[in-house]
Structure formats: C-alpha cells, structure tokens
Amino acid sequence: MNDQKPSDSKDVLGYLKNGIWLFGLSSWLFGITDRSIASFADGYLSALDLTQLFTAATFFVAWLFLKPVPRGS
C-alpha cells in the first residue's frame, strides 16, 4: 500500500505540470495573436510593434522547450 502513494503523487504532479504547460501555451498563443492584431490594426508596423512581437515569439518558443516529459514507470 505504501508503494502506491508515491506513484499516485507522481501522477498528480505530472498532470499538474502538463496542465500548467498547456495553460501557458494557450496564454502565449493568445498574447501573440493579440499583439499581432493590435500591431496590424493601424496599417503599419513600428519598431516597437516589431520588438514586442519578436519578444513574445521568442518567449513562446522557449516555452515550447519547457514541455514536461513523461517519466517511465
């Protein structure tokens, strides 16, 4: 019975990590989409708009590399 406790807590921790990563993924996609719409709404891109889009895209790519990997049982 003691053997199942650590396994259950590892499963819960894995689901939590995956859930946080998915929430962050959707947040970054929303942020990039929002910045893109705001940047193109006035018809031209300023240097500030490009900087914001580049920064958001860089952090999004970094977030993709932080995807939790499943541990073998």
PEBEL-V376618 format. One record per pair of residues at least 4 apart in sequence whose ideal C-beta (glycine too) atoms are under 8 Angstrom apart, sorted by the first residue. I is the first residue (numbers start at 0). J is the second residue. D is the distance in whole Angstrom. If there is no record, write none. Layout:
i:I j:J d:D
i:I j:J d:D
This chain:
i:0 j:4 d:8
i:2 j:6 d:7
i:3 j:7 d:6
i:4 j:8 d:6
i:5 j:9 d:6
i:6 j:10 d:6
i:6 j:72 d:8
i:7 j:11 d:6
i:8 j:12 d:6
i:9 j:13 d:6
i:9 j:70 d:7
i:10 j:14 d:6
i:11 j:15 d:6
i:12 j:16 d:6
i:13 j:17 d:6
i:13 j:67 d:7
i:13 j:69 d:7
i:13 j:70 d:7
i:14 j:18 d:6
i:15 j:19 d:6
i:16 j:20 d:6
i:16 j:67 d:4
i:17 j:21 d:6
i:17 j:67 d:6
i:18 j:22 d:6
i:19 j:23 d:6
i:20 j:24 d:6
i:20 j:62 d:8
i:20 j:65 d:7
i:20 j:66 d:6
i:20 j:67 d:6
i:21 j:25 d:7
i:22 j:26 d:6
i:23 j:27 d:6
i:23 j:62 d:6
i:24 j:28 d:6
i:24 j:62 d:7
i:24 j:63 d:8
i:25 j:29 d:6
i:26 j:30 d:6
i:27 j:31 d:6
i:27 j:55 d:7
i:27 j:58 d:7
i:27 j:59 d:4
i:27 j:62 d:6
i:28 j:32 d:6
i:28 j:59 d:7
i:29 j:33 d:6
i:30 j:34 d:6
i:30 j:55 d:6
i:31 j:35 d:6
i:31 j:52 d:7
i:31 j:55 d:5
i:31 j:56 d:6
i:31 j:59 d:6
i:32 j:36 d:6
i:33 j:37 d:6
i:34 j:38 d:6
i:34 j:48 d:8
i:34 j:51 d:5
i:34 j:52 d:6
i:34 j:55 d:6
i:35 j:39 d:6
i:35 j:52 d:7
i:36 j:40 d:6
i:37 j:48 d:8
i:38 j:44 d:6
i:38 j:48 d:4
i:38 j:49 d:8
i:38 j:51 d:7
i:38 j:52 d:6
i:39 j:44 d:7
i:44 j:48 d:5
i:44 j:49 d:6
i:45 j:49 d:7
i:46 j:50 d:6
i:47 j:51 d:6
i:48 j:52 d:6
i:49 j:53 d:6
i:50 j:54 d:6
i:51 j:55 d:6
i:52 j:56 d:6
i:53 j:57 d:6
i:54 j:58 d:7
i:55 j:59 d:6
i:56 j:60 d:7
i:57 j:61 d:6
i:58 j:62 d:6
i:59 j:63 d:7
i:60 j:64 d:7
i:61 j:65 d:7
